[in-house]
Amino acid sequence: MRSGSAPDAAPWIALVALGSAAAVLALIGLGDLPLRDFDEATVARVALELRHGLGEAPLLPTLWDQPYLNKAPGLHSLIALVIGATTQHNQLPSEWTIRLAPALLSCLVVPLGGWLQWVLRPGDRSSALATSVILMTLLPVARHGRLAMLDGTQLTAMALLWLALLQLNGSRTSALWGGVAGLMASAMLLLKAPLLVPAAVAAGLALAWGQEWRRWNNRSAALLGMLLGLTPGIGWHLWHAHIRGSEALWLWGGDGAGRVLLDAGEGSDLGWRVPMIEVLEGGWPWLPLLPFALVWAWRWRQSRWSRWSLACLITLGGAILPLRTQLPWYSHPLWLPIALLCAPLLALLVERPSSSSNSPGNPQPPWRWLLMQLPLFWSGLGLLLLLLWLSSFSSIGSSLGPYRDLAVVLGLGWSGGGWWLRSGAPQRRRLGVISLSCGNVAALALLFHSPLWLWELNETWPVQPVAALARANPGGEIRLKGYDERPSLNWYAEQRIQRFKGGPGRRLSDKLQKDCITEGQAGRWTLANCR
């Protein structure tokens, strides 16, 4: 990697190659595990009903024949198209079919992130490539992107929105990039609509900070393009309100921003600490770069890179941390500005420009002597992982057995990468970054090829045998005794099975059901008719 290249030498081929590698990684084992609660199974059912046209009007989503008011149907509609192209009308779509569209769309953030960095730091090939490498190798970005959820696709749309706004600076194609910005705003309105507000505020703050809007060549053309691009998103919400009336407001207030702002839902006991923990757990091995990057960006705040990176991270963090409902994937939008901040420091560890090359307009990073010790830290972490791998063969560390392969590839990648990054030869330092990255990629490939990557499935009982029991015994309505309703059970049973609240009727239970007629049994589960 080299910095300071000519602006016309953008690393397009490398960015596309990294995006393609991310797509291959996303497809590994994509359909091997069942859909999880809650979002995946719910998204799948809404998409299936859209495919069958069960709504009261075109393009309006339903869930078990009732209006679905939680999210707009942007991604659900794309999944419905995949279902229509791959699945017969009377078949239940496969997990691969449901996850394919979000997995591929989420991968686009890898080349887009590098392109975004290239615009922020023209000519800096190293930082552009490092941004894409970081995004491709982060566990949360890779894992959440392959789930049938909206977060990965939303991150891609947000990256392209910011990129389009950046391109308006001195561009001769203002109408085109304004239209792209409007279309991406529409995409966000059709995904998680309330998230458009902080994403737009972040961009607006960065634009105002540097007064970039003054350098737009044709403001009227840019604004017209934005308005035209916004038409699909705003049009759908107006259509939704026209058909469903005041119920449409529930998407914004009751079950959208209002719920997460005011209602501390299940799993939110730690409050603002949930996204902090997610960042601390999921940012490796690049996380140690972040403190240095934050201080460096503030010292260099007159630069475009600093203004956009800080404005986006601060705004999104300010929008996410105060939420009353905190779920692990709510921190997903933070990874793009984190990658933008950390990538130049990763490039600096490879290029190592002399301190004399810095100027007041281009200050050197803080605590440079400590920053240069990070390769030693990564090497030590790698050696620790190799020790854990060795201990997994003993009786004391036998519980680490399922993670043995992950530990050895990460250990080899990180220890070798850290060692080579300490070298005085630039070629070996580049090899060090490749080793670090390949360690993560290999570990992700092994993880996705195993049942470990969807660890939420292990938190409760498997639904597929119970769903098969319900499907094998058609009849009246079935209720679930002793547990809350599970969307994944509904999906595989192809019927809604709500929680049992008393009274006679057919019910599923994993406990002995006295004075009932047993209609079927699967392991410890029984389907009984209790009168």
Secondary structure, 3 states (H helix, E strand, C coil): CCCCCCCCCCCHHHHHHHHHHHHHHHHCCCCCCCCCCCHHHHHHHHHHHHHCCCCCCCCCCEECCEECCCCCCHHHHHHHHHHHHHCCCCCCCCHHHHHHHHHHHHHCHHHHHHHHHHHHCCCCHHHHHHHHHHHHHCHHHHHHHHCCCCHHHHHHHHHHHHHHHHHCECCCCHHHHHHHHHHHHHHHHCCCHHHHHHHHHHHHHHHHHCCHHHHECCHHHHHHHHHHHHHHHHHHHHHHHHHHHHHHHHHCCCCCHHHHHHCCCCCCCCCCHHHHHHHHHHCCCCCCHHHHHHHHHHHCCCCHHHHHHHHHHHHHHHHHCCCCCCCHHHHHHHHHHHHHHHHHHHHHHHHCCCHHHCECCECCCCCHHHHCCHHHHHHHHHHHHHHHHHHCCCCCCHHHHHHHHHHHHHHHHHHHHHHHHCCCCHHHHHHHHHHHHHHHHHHHHHHHCCCCCCHHHHHCCCCHHHHHHHHCCCCCCEEECCCCCCHHHHHHHCCCCEECCCCCEEEEECCCCCCCEEEEEECCEEEEEEC
